[in-house]
């Protein structure tokens, strides 16, 4: 059966999923796997459609020292043991810059253009591009599609898109991009089936995970986001600070003697929940901890979500629904309670039992604003875009999706 391979590569892991292409462009997930511990304790794990294990193998450090090596192992397993020969490979690429506002077929020229944005997403972009280069080198005839986390936000108007800096810098690409766009696009496409009454109205979506942001949507389109030029802005994250006075960066350089490279590493790896708590960047550990600094980090996280919700509600001129998604948003009933308390002034009230059950609709009947928990699926979004380009731009009907 024809299939689409989806790849999401990070610094120490390569996640992959396989989707079978069925009649009328329907997609069915058949394999979900990853190689993690790259450069430390490499391990290949994969499960089938029903969660049944297909592979669990450890490798010596020297065998999987980087992302291309991990891709080679995963690719060999898929080709030789599972007999997967994908029609195309779709990739998550975090930053599309000003050049790319929709998914695109990849060639060497596209890769060269995307390399210019490495400095804007140093935790993600180099690793996103590594498997693309690897496949271009080893399997140049296999079509590859780059899907961008910035693309969904290109519907922003000029007021949301600009910084108050000289226009020449904006023309050069210094603007507010927004991220997690594949997640927000999936939620936008899902709402007409899940909650048709509010799908085209004023909705705030909170993508809360190790990386965290929020998006204001109207008519199913992004009108404002908490993230900007890079994925450092907005909400506090696992290791990133979120909103930060630029003067802090100047202070680190002038008073602490930090180089630009050290500041970059510090802001991406040592701040956020990790830096504030001094305990962990994992919300599960912070919620379970009795350490006062851990409590501060959790309180700060939910406080900032509340502040940014107010900003996004102002951008929308009201609020008709609120959606939680991503790892923390989907799984932490406690964080959802804390956030809802911060949104009480907007008329938000949770149904405690529904929230504890992780129901799809978790707001009380008395709530003026319905609150939903909707699991995101960035990989399915990438598979859809990839198939769409293969079909000449004709998008599959989202109503016909069947995902295991």
LINKA-V846304 format. One record per residue. RES is the residue in one small letter. PHI is phi in whole degrees, -180 to 180 (NA if undefined). BURIAL is 1 if it has 24 or more other C-alpha atoms within 12 Angstrom, else 0. D_CENTER is the distance of its C-alpha to the mean C-alpha in Angstrom with 1 decimal. Layout:
res:RES phi:PHI burial:BURIAL d_center:D_CENTER
res:RES phi:PHI burial:BURIAL d_center:D_CENTER
This chain:
res:x phi:NA burial:0 d_center:29.1
res:x phi:-63 burial:0 d_center:26.8
res:x phi:-147 burial:1 d_center:23.2
res:x phi:-116 burial:1 d_center:19.8
res:x phi:-99 burial:1 d_center:18.1
res:x phi:-114 burial:1 d_center:14.3
res:x phi:-123 burial:1 d_center:13.3
res:x phi:-131 burial:1 d_center:10.2
res:x phi:-101 burial:1 d_center:12.1
res:x phi:-119 burial:1 d_center:11.9
res:x phi:-73 burial:1 d_center:15.0
res:x phi:-126 burial:1 d_center:16.5
res:x phi:-152 burial:1 d_center:15.1
res:x phi:-125 burial:1 d_center:14.7
res:x phi:-96 burial:1 d_center:13.2
res:x phi:-144 burial:1 d_center:14.8
res:x phi:-140 burial:1 d_center:15.7
res:x phi:-118 burial:1 d_center:18.7
res:x phi:-120 burial:1 d_center:19.4
res:x phi:-76 burial:1 d_center:23.0
res:x phi:-97 burial:1 d_center:24.0
res:x phi:-104 burial:0 d_center:26.6
res:x phi:-62 burial:0 d_center:29.0
res:x phi:61 burial:0 d_center:28.0
res:x phi:75 burial:1 d_center:24.6
res:x phi:-75 burial:1 d_center:23.3
res:x phi:-117 burial:1 d_center:20.7
res:x phi:-129 burial:1 d_center:21.3
res:x phi:-69 burial:1 d_center:19.1
res:x phi:-118 burial:1 d_center:21.7
res:x phi:-142 burial:1 d_center:20.2
res:x phi:-134 burial:1 d_center:17.2
res:x phi:-152 burial:1 d_center:17.5
res:x phi:-164 burial:1 d_center:16.7
res:x phi:-112 burial:1 d_center:18.7
res:x phi:-116 burial:1 d_center:18.0
res:x phi:68 burial:1 d_center:20.4
res:x phi:-60 burial:1 d_center:20.8
res:x phi:83 burial:0 d_center:23.7
res:x phi:-135 burial:0 d_center:24.6
res:x phi:-133 burial:0 d_center:24.8
res:x phi:-63 burial:1 d_center:23.5
res:x phi:-151 burial:1 d_center:23.1
res:x phi:-99 burial:1 d_center:22.3
res:x phi:-130 burial:1 d_center:21.4
res:x phi:-151 burial:1 d_center:21.1
res:x phi:-129 burial:1 d_center:21.8
res:x phi:-85 burial:0 d_center:23.2
res:x phi:-59 burial:0 d_center:22.5
res:x phi:-93 burial:0 d_center:24.2
res:x phi:88 burial:0 d_center:22.8
res:x phi:-70 burial:0 d_center:25.9
res:x phi:-67 burial:0 d_center:25.6
res:x phi:-114 burial:0 d_center:26.2
res:x phi:-159 burial:0 d_center:25.9
res:x phi:-156 burial:0 d_center:25.8
res:x phi:-133 burial:0 d_center:27.2
res:x phi:-97 burial:0 d_center:27.5
res:x phi:-132 burial:1 d_center:28.3
res:x phi:-67 burial:0 d_center:30.1
res:x phi:-53 burial:0 d_center:28.2
res:x phi:-67 burial:0 d_center:30.0
res:x phi:-80 burial:0 d_center:28.9
res:x phi:-136 burial:1 d_center:25.1
res:x phi:-90 burial:1 d_center:25.0
res:x phi:-155 burial:1 d_center:22.1
res:x phi:-64 burial:1 d_center:19.3
res:x phi:-58 burial:1 d_center:22.0
res:x phi:-65 burial:1 d_center:24.1
res:x phi:-64 burial:1 d_center:21.4
res:x phi:-63 burial:1 d_center:20.8
res:x phi:-64 burial:1 d_center:24.6
res:x phi:-69 burial:1 d_center:25.0
res:x phi:-62 burial:1 d_center:22.3
res:x phi:-64 burial:1 d_center:23.7
res:x phi:-64 burial:0 d_center:27.2
res:x phi:-64 burial:1 d_center:26.5
res:x phi:-65 burial:1 d_center:25.0
res:x phi:-73 burial:0 d_center:27.9
res:x phi:-87 burial:0 d_center:30.8
res:x phi:-105 burial:0 d_center:30.3
res:x phi:-99 burial:0 d_center:28.2
res:x phi:63 burial:0 d_center:29.6
res:x phi:-96 burial:1 d_center:26.3
res:x phi:-123 burial:1 d_center:26.9
res:x phi:-67 burial:1 d_center:23.9
res:x phi:-62 burial:1 d_center:24.6
res:x phi:-162 burial:1 d_center:21.6
res:x phi:-121 burial:1 d_center:18.4
res:x phi:-105 burial:1 d_center:15.0
res:x phi:-125 burial:1 d_center:12.5
res:x phi:-81 burial:1 d_center:9.0
res:x phi:-124 burial:1 d_center:10.0
res:x phi:-66 burial:1 d_center:8.1
res:x phi:-117 burial:1 d_center:11.3
res:x phi:-99 burial:1 d_center:13.8
res:x phi:58 burial:1 d_center:16.1
res:x phi:-79 burial:1 d_center:18.8
res:x phi:-81 burial:0 d_center:19.8
res:x phi:-118 burial:1 d_center:17.2
res:x phi:-115 burial:0 d_center:16.4
res:x phi:-156 burial:1 d_center:16.0
res:x phi:-57 burial:1 d_center:15.5
res:x phi:-145 burial:1 d_center:18.4
res:x phi:-68 burial:1 d_center:20.6
res:x phi:-98 burial:1 d_center:20.6
res:x phi:-137 burial:1 d_center:23.8
res:x phi:-62 burial:0 d_center:25.0
res:x phi:-66 burial:0 d_center:25.1
res:x phi:-63 burial:1 d_center:21.5
res:x phi:-60 burial:1 d_center:20.6
res:x phi:-61 burial:0 d_center:23.0
res:x phi:-67 burial:0 d_center:21.5
res:x phi:-72 burial:1 d_center:18.0
res:x phi:-64 burial:1 d_center:19.5
res:x phi:-67 burial:0 d_center:20.6
res:x phi:-101 burial:1 d_center:17.1
res:x phi:-59 burial:1 d_center:16.9
res:x phi:-66 burial:0 d_center:18.2
res:x phi:-88 burial:1 d_center:15.5
res:x phi:-149 burial:1 d_center:12.7
res:x phi:-66 burial:1 d_center:15.0
res:x phi:-77 burial:1 d_center:12.8
res:x phi:-119 burial:1 d_center:10.7
res:x phi:-56 burial:1 d_center:12.8
res:x phi:-60 burial:1 d_center:16.0
res:x phi:-78 burial:1 d_center:14.5
res:x phi:-63 burial:1 d_center:12.6
res:x phi:-82 burial:1 d_center:16.1
res:x phi:-58 burial:1 d_center:18.2
res:x phi:-69 burial:1 d_center:18.1
res:x phi:-64 burial:1 d_center:18.6
res:x phi:-62 burial:1 d_center:21.7
res:x phi:-60 burial:1 d_center:22.8
res:x phi:-72 burial:1 d_center:22.9
res:x phi:-59 burial:1 d_center:24.5
res:x phi:-75 burial:0 d_center:27.2
res:x phi:-91 burial:0 d_center:27.9
res:x phi:-139 burial:0 d_center:27.3
res:x phi:-63 burial:0 d_center:27.6
res:x phi:-82 burial:0 d_center:28.6
res:x phi:-81 burial:1 d_center:25.3
res:x phi:-64 burial:1 d_center:23.3
res:x phi:-125 burial:1 d_center:19.7
res:x phi:-125 burial:1 d_center:17.2
res:x phi:-96 burial:1 d_center:14.4
res:x phi:-116 burial:1 d_center:11.6
res:x phi:-106 burial:1 d_center:10.0
res:x phi:-70 burial:1 d_center:6.9
res:x phi:-88 burial:1 d_center:10.0
res:x phi:-63 burial:1 d_center:12.2
res:x phi:-60 burial:1 d_center:11.7
res:x phi:-89 burial:1 d_center:12.9
res:x phi:-73 burial:1 d_center:16.0
res:x phi:-83 burial:1 d_center:18.0
res:x phi:-60 burial:1 d_center:18.4
res:x phi:-77 burial:0 d_center:22.1
res:x phi:-61 burial:0 d_center:23.8
res:x phi:-68 burial:0 d_center:24.0
res:x phi:-82 burial:1 d_center:20.3
res:x phi:-87 burial:1 d_center:19.8
res:x phi:-93 burial:1 d_center:22.5
res:x phi:-103 burial:0 d_center:23.3
res:x phi:-83 burial:0 d_center:27.0
res:x phi:-132 burial:0 d_center:27.9
res:x phi:-55 burial:0 d_center:30.2
res:x phi:-60 burial:0 d_center:29.3
res:x phi:-58 burial:0 d_center:29.7
res:x phi:-66 burial:0 d_center:26.6
res:x phi:-62 burial:0 d_center:24.6
res:x phi:-63 burial:0 d_center:26.2
res:x phi:-81 burial:0 d_center:25.1
res:x phi:113 burial:1 d_center:21.5
res:x phi:-85 burial:0 d_center:21.2
res:x phi:-151 burial:1 d_center:19.4
res:x phi:-91 burial:1 d_center:16.6
res:x phi:-90 burial:1 d_center:13.7
res:x phi:82 burial:1 d_center:10.8
res:x phi:-137 burial:1 d_center:7.1
res:x phi:57 burial:1 d_center:3.9
res:x phi:-64 burial:1 d_center:6.9
res:x phi:-67 burial:1 d_center:6.6
res:x phi:-66 burial:1 d_center:5.7
res:x phi:-65 burial:1 d_center:8.5
res:x phi:-65 burial:1 d_center:10.6
res:x phi:-62 burial:1 d_center:10.8
res:x phi:-62 burial:1 d_center:11.9
res:x phi:-59 burial:1 d_center:14.2
res:x phi:-73 burial:1 d_center:15.7
res:x phi:-82 burial:1 d_center:16.3
res:x phi:-59 burial:1 d_center:18.0
res:x phi:-59 burial:0 d_center:21.2
res:x phi:-87 burial:0 d_center:21.9
res:x phi:-82 burial:0 d_center:20.9
res:x phi:-146 burial:1 d_center:22.3
res:x phi:-59 burial:0 d_center:24.1
res:x phi:-66 burial:0 d_center:25.9
res:x phi:-116 burial:1 d_center:23.0
res:x phi:-57 burial:1 d_center:20.7
res:x phi:-105 burial:1 d_center:22.0
res:x phi:-96 burial:1 d_center:22.8
res:x phi:-89 burial:1 d_center:21.3
res:x phi:-127 burial:1 d_center:18.1
res:x phi:-105 burial:1 d_center:15.8
res:x phi:-112 burial:1 d_center:12.4
res:x phi:-107 burial:1 d_center:11.2
res:x phi:-91 burial:1 d_center:7.6
res:x phi:-113 burial:1 d_center:9.3
res:x phi:-148 burial:1 d_center:8.4
res:x phi:-59 burial:1 d_center:9.4
res:x phi:-98 burial:1 d_center:7.1
res:x phi:-139 burial:1 d_center:8.1
res:x phi:-158 burial:1 d_center:8.9
res:x phi:-136 burial:1 d_center:11.0
res:x phi:-134 burial:1 d_center:12.0
res:x phi:-97 burial:1 d_center:15.6
res:x phi:-121 burial:1 d_center:16.4
res:x phi:-142 burial:1 d_center:19.9
res:x phi:58 burial:0 d_center:21.2
res:x phi:77 burial:1 d_center:17.8
res:x phi:-114 burial:1 d_center:16.8
res:x phi:-77 burial:1 d_center:14.9
res:x phi:-113 burial:1 d_center:17.7
res:x phi:-164 burial:1 d_center:16.2
res:x phi:-143 burial:1 d_center:13.1
res:x phi:-80 burial:1 d_center:13.3
res:x phi:-91 burial:1 d_center:11.8
res:x phi:-128 burial:1 d_center:14.2
res:x phi:-64 burial:1 d_center:15.5
res:x phi:-131 burial:1 d_center:13.2
res:x phi:-87 burial:1 d_center:10.3
res:x phi:-93 burial:1 d_center:13.2
res:x phi:-86 burial:1 d_center:14.2
res:x phi:90 burial:1 d_center:14.2
res:x phi:-74 burial:1 d_center:13.7
res:x phi:-65 burial:1 d_center:14.8
res:x phi:-125 burial:1 d_center:12.3
res:x phi:-55 burial:1 d_center:13.4
res:x phi:-130 burial:1 d_center:15.0
res:x phi:-112 burial:1 d_center:14.4
res:x phi:-78 burial:1 d_center:16.8
res:x phi:77 burial:1 d_center:15.3
res:x phi:-54 burial:1 d_center:18.1
res:x phi:-148 burial:0 d_center:20.9
res:x phi:-60 burial:0 d_center:24.3
res:x phi:-57 burial:0 d_center:24.7
res:x phi:-62 burial:0 d_center:28.1
res:x phi:-63 burial:0 d_center:26.6
res:x phi:-64 burial:1 d_center:25.5
res:x phi:-62 burial:0 d_center:29.1
res:x phi:-64 burial:0 d_center:30.6
res:x phi:-62 burial:0 d_center:28.8
res:x phi:-79 burial:0 d_center:30.2
res:x phi:-80 burial:0 d_center:33.7
res:x phi:-101 burial:0 d_center:34.5
res:x phi:-100 burial:0 d_center:32.7
res:x phi:68 burial:0 d_center:33.2
res:x phi:-81 burial:0 d_center:29.7
res:x phi:-76 burial:0 d_center:28.9
res:x phi:-58 burial:0 d_center:25.9
res:x phi:-65 burial:0 d_center:24.5
res:x phi:-69 burial:0 d_center:25.1
res:x phi:-62 burial:1 d_center:23.6
res:x phi:-59 burial:1 d_center:20.4
res:x phi:-63 burial:0 d_center:20.3
res:x phi:-62 burial:1 d_center:21.3
res:x phi:-70 burial:1 d_center:18.6
res:x phi:-87 burial:1 d_center:15.7
res:x phi:-121 burial:1 d_center:17.3
res:x phi:-122 burial:1 d_center:19.9
res:x phi:-112 burial:1 d_center:19.0
res:x phi:61 burial:1 d_center:17.0
res:x phi:-62 burial:1 d_center:17.8
res:x phi:-63 burial:1 d_center:19.4
res:x phi:-70 burial:1 d_center:21.6
res:x phi:-71 burial:1 d_center:22.6
res:x phi:-86 burial:1 d_center:23.5
res:x phi:67 burial:1 d_center:24.9
res:x phi:-113 burial:1 d_center:24.2
res:x phi:-167 burial:1 d_center:20.6
res:x phi:-100 burial:1 d_center:16.9
res:x phi:-98 burial:1 d_center:16.6
res:x phi:-60 burial:1 d_center:16.9
res:x phi:-63 burial:1 d_center:19.0
res:x phi:-69 burial:0 d_center:21.5
res:x phi:-67 burial:1 d_center:21.6
res:x phi:-65 burial:1 d_center:22.4
res:x phi:-84 burial:0 d_center:25.0
res:x phi:-80 burial:0 d_center:26.6
res:x phi:-100 burial:0 d_center:29.8
res:x phi:-66 burial:0 d_center:29.3
res:x phi:-59 burial:0 d_center:29.7
res:x phi:-71 burial:0 d_center:27.1
res:x phi:-66 burial:1 d_center:24.5
res:x phi:-62 burial:1 d_center:25.5
res:x phi:-60 burial:1 d_center:25.2
res:x phi:-63 burial:1 d_center:21.6
res:x phi:-66 burial:1 d_center:20.7
res:x phi:-62 burial:1 d_center:22.9
res:x phi:-64 burial:1 d_center:21.4
res:x phi:-58 burial:1 d_center:17.8
res:x phi:-74 burial:1 d_center:19.1
res:x phi:-61 burial:1 d_center:21.5
res:x phi:-70 burial:1 d_center:18.9
res:x phi:-62 burial:1 d_center:16.9
res:x phi:-61 burial:1 d_center:20.3
res:x phi:-61 burial:1 d_center:21.1
res:x phi:-70 burial:1 d_center:18.1
res:x phi:-63 burial:1 d_center:18.7
res:x phi:-62 burial:1 d_center:22.1
res:x phi:-62 burial:1 d_center:21.1
res:x phi:-70 burial:1 d_center:18.9
res:x phi:-63 burial:1 d_center:21.8
res:x phi:-66 burial:0 d_center:24.1
res:x phi:-63 burial:1 d_center:22.2
res:x phi:-84 burial:1 d_center:22.5
res:x phi:60 burial:0 d_center:26.0
res:x phi:137 burial:1 d_center:25.5
res:x phi:-148 burial:1 d_center:23.2
res:x phi:-111 burial:1 d_center:23.6
res:x phi:-167 burial:1 d_center:20.8
res:x phi:-131 burial:1 d_center:18.0
res:x phi:-126 burial:1 d_center:15.1
res:x phi:-98 burial:1 d_center:13.3
res:x phi:-151 burial:1 d_center:10.3
res:x phi:74 burial:1 d_center:8.0
res:x phi:-53 burial:1 d_center:10.3
res:x phi:-73 burial:1 d_center:12.5
res:x phi:-62 burial:1 d_center:12.6
res:x phi:-82 burial:1 d_center:13.6
res:x phi:-115 burial:1 d_center:15.9
res:x phi:-101 burial:1 d_center:17.6
res:x phi:-65 burial:1 d_center:20.4
res:x phi:-66 burial:1 d_center:21.7
res:x phi:-65 burial:1 d_center:18.8
res:x phi:-62 burial:1 d_center:19.0
res:x phi:-62 burial:1 d_center:22.7
res:x phi:-63 burial:1 d_center:22.5
res:x phi:-66 burial:1 d_center:20.1
res:x phi:-60 burial:1 d_center:22.4
res:x phi:-62 burial:0 d_center:25.4
res:x phi:-68 burial:1 d_center:24.0
res:x phi:-101 burial:1 d_center:23.7
res:x phi:-57 burial:0 d_center:27.2
res:x phi:-66 burial:0 d_center:28.7
res:x phi:-90 burial:1 d_center:26.7
res:x phi:95 burial:1 d_center:28.3
res:x phi:-81 burial:1 d_center:25.6
res:x phi:-144 burial:1 d_center:27.1
res:x phi:-94 burial:1 d_center:25.8
res:x phi:-90 burial:1 d_center:27.7
res:x phi:-58 burial:0 d_center:27.8
res:x phi:-67 burial:0 d_center:28.6
res:x phi:-65 burial:0 d_center:25.9
res:x phi:-65 burial:1 d_center:23.3
res:x phi:-64 burial:0 d_center:24.7
res:x phi:-82 burial:0 d_center:24.5
res:x phi:59 burial:1 d_center:20.8
res:x phi:-67 burial:0 d_center:22.1
res:x phi:-69 burial:1 d_center:20.2
res:x phi:-103 burial:1 d_center:22.4
res:x phi:-115 burial:1 d_center:23.0
res:x phi:-84 burial:1 d_center:24.9
res:x phi:-73 burial:0 d_center:28.7
res:x phi:-62 burial:0 d_center:31.0
res:x phi:-81 burial:0 d_center:32.1
res:x phi:-66 burial:1 d_center:28.7
res:x phi:-74 burial:0 d_center:28.8
res:x phi:-123 burial:1 d_center:25.0
res:x phi:-67 burial:1 d_center:23.6
res:x phi:-123 burial:1 d_center:20.6
res:x phi:-120 burial:1 d_center:18.4
res:x phi:-116 burial:1 d_center:16.1
res:x phi:-127 burial:1 d_center:14.2
res:x phi:-60 burial:1 d_center:12.1
res:x phi:-86 burial:1 d_center:9.1
res:x phi:-152 burial:1 d_center:9.4
res:x phi:-64 burial:1 d_center:7.2
res:x phi:-65 burial:1 d_center:10.1
res:x phi:-63 burial:1 d_center:12.6
res:x phi:-61 burial:1 d_center:11.4
res:x phi:-65 burial:1 d_center:11.7
res:x phi:-61 burial:1 d_center:15.0
res:x phi:-62 burial:1 d_center:16.2
res:x phi:-63 burial:1 d_center:15.8
res:x phi:-63 burial:1 d_center:17.4
res:x phi:-63 burial:1 d_center:20.2
res:x phi:-59 burial:1 d_center:20.7
res:x phi:-66 burial:1 d_center:21.4
res:x phi:-64 burial:1 d_center:23.7
res:x phi:-87 burial:0 d_center:25.5
res:x phi:82 burial:0 d_center:26.2
res:x phi:94 burial:0 d_center:23.5
res:x phi:-84 burial:0 d_center:24.5
res:x phi:-71 burial:1 d_center:21.5
res:x phi:-63 burial:1 d_center:22.0
res:x phi:-72 burial:0 d_center:22.9
res:x phi:-62 burial:1 d_center:20.0
res:x phi:-71 burial:0 d_center:22.9
res:x phi:-96 burial:0 d_center:24.0
res:x phi:-67 burial:1 d_center:20.9
res:x phi:-134 burial:0 d_center:21.9
res:x phi:-122 burial:1 d_center:19.3
res:x phi:-88 burial:0 d_center:20.6
